[in-house]
Amino acid sequence: MNSSKTDADTSVDTYMDYLFDVLGLDIREEWRADVKRYFMLSAGMAKVLEAHPLEMTEALAPVFRP
């Protein structure tokens, strides 16, 4: 078993539990895996946006304009 992946998964679960608790949200256990994937996707997108803010903003702007 890859212990670093296990540690990372545990950290993500802990952070998700904390964040959703603070927000007063509950996750159904059968949806937890999907919610975790979306959570990780949004975290990855945040890293890309942080690394390339101008390029991403310009590329995404047409999507959000009427």
KOLBADREN-924065 format. One record per residue (C-alpha): residue number from 0; residue in one letter; chain; x negated, y, z negated. Coordinates in Angstrom, 1 decimal, padded with zeros to 4 digits. Layout:
<rs>
+-----+-----+-------+--------+--------+--------+
|   n | res | chain |     px |     py |     pz |
+-----+-----+-------+--------+--------+--------+
| NUM |   A |     A |      X |      Y |      Z |
...
+-----+-----+-------+--------+--------+--------+
</rs>
This chain:
<rs>
+-----+-----+-------+--------+--------+--------+
|   n | res | chain |     px |     py |     pz |
+-----+-----+-------+--------+--------+--------+
|   0 |   M |     A |  000.0 |  000.0 |  000.0 |
|   1 |   N |     A | -001.3 |  003.5 |  000.9 |
|   2 |   S |     A | -001.4 |  005.2 | -002.5 |
|   3 |   S |     A | -001.8 |  008.7 | -001.0 |
|   4 |   K |     A |  001.4 |  008.3 |  001.0 |
|   5 |   T |     A |  003.2 |  007.0 | -002.1 |
|   6 |   D |     A |  001.9 |  009.9 | -004.1 |
|   7 |   A |     A |  003.1 |  012.3 | -001.4 |
|   8 |   D |     A |  006.5 |  010.7 | -001.3 |
|   9 |   T |     A |  006.8 |  010.9 | -005.0 |
|  10 |   S |     A |  005.8 |  014.6 | -004.9 |
|  11 |   V |     A |  008.4 |  015.3 | -002.2 |
|  12 |   D |     A |  011.1 |  013.5 | -004.2 |
|  13 |   T |     A |  010.2 |  015.3 | -007.3 |
|  14 |   Y |     A |  010.3 |  018.7 | -005.6 |
|  15 |   M |     A |  013.6 |  017.9 | -003.8 |
|  16 |   D |     A |  015.1 |  016.8 | -007.1 |
|  17 |   Y |     A |  014.0 |  020.0 | -008.8 |
|  18 |   L |     A |  015.0 |  022.3 | -006.0 |
|  19 |   F |     A |  018.5 |  020.8 | -005.6 |
|  20 |   D |     A |  019.0 |  020.7 | -009.3 |
|  21 |   V |     A |  018.2 |  024.5 | -009.5 |
|  22 |   L |     A |  020.6 |  025.1 | -006.6 |
|  23 |   G |     A |  023.3 |  023.0 | -008.3 |
|  24 |   L |     A |  023.4 |  020.5 | -005.4 |
|  25 |   D |     A |  023.8 |  016.7 | -005.5 |
|  26 |   I |     A |  022.5 |  014.3 | -002.8 |
|  27 |   R |     A |  024.5 |  011.1 | -002.2 |
|  28 |   E |     A |  022.1 |  008.2 | -002.5 |
|  29 |   E |     A |  023.1 |  006.9 |  001.0 |
|  30 |   W |     A |  022.1 |  010.3 |  002.5 |
|  31 |   R |     A |  018.9 |  010.8 |  000.6 |
|  32 |   A |     A |  016.6 |  009.4 |  003.3 |
|  33 |   D |     A |  018.1 |  011.6 |  005.9 |
|  34 |   V |     A |  018.0 |  014.7 |  003.7 |
|  35 |   K |     A |  014.4 |  013.9 |  002.9 |
|  36 |   R |     A |  013.5 |  013.7 |  006.6 |
|  37 |   Y |     A |  015.2 |  017.1 |  007.3 |
|  38 |   F |     A |  013.5 |  018.5 |  004.2 |
|  39 |   M |     A |  010.1 |  017.4 |  005.5 |
|  40 |   L |     A |  010.9 |  018.7 |  009.0 |
|  41 |   S |     A |  011.7 |  022.1 |  007.7 |
|  42 |   A |     A |  008.5 |  022.1 |  005.6 |
|  43 |   G |     A |  006.5 |  021.2 |  008.7 |
|  44 |   M |     A |  008.2 |  024.0 |  010.7 |
|  45 |   A |     A |  007.4 |  026.5 |  007.9 |
|  46 |   K |     A |  003.7 |  025.5 |  008.2 |
|  47 |   V |     A |  003.8 |  026.1 |  011.9 |
|  48 |   L |     A |  005.5 |  029.4 |  011.6 |
|  49 |   E |     A |  003.1 |  030.5 |  008.9 |
|  50 |   A |     A |  000.1 |  029.5 |  011.1 |
|  51 |   H |     A |  001.5 |  031.2 |  014.3 |
|  52 |   P |     A |  004.1 |  033.8 |  013.2 |
|  53 |   L |     A |  004.0 |  036.1 |  016.2 |
|  54 |   E |     A |  003.9 |  033.3 |  018.8 |
|  55 |   M |     A |  006.8 |  031.4 |  017.1 |
|  56 |   T |     A |  008.8 |  034.6 |  016.5 |
|  57 |   E |     A |  008.6 |  035.5 |  020.2 |
|  58 |   A |     A |  009.3 |  032.0 |  021.3 |
|  59 |   L |     A |  012.4 |  031.6 |  019.1 |
|  60 |   A |     A |  013.8 |  035.1 |  019.4 |
|  61 |   P |     A |  015.9 |  034.3 |  022.5 |
|  62 |   V |     A |  017.6 |  031.5 |  020.6 |
|  63 |   F |     A |  018.9 |  033.9 |  017.9 |
|  64 |   R |     A |  019.9 |  036.8 |  020.2 |
|  65 |   P |     A |  023.4 |  037.0 |  021.6 |
+-----+-----+-------+--------+--------+--------+
</rs>
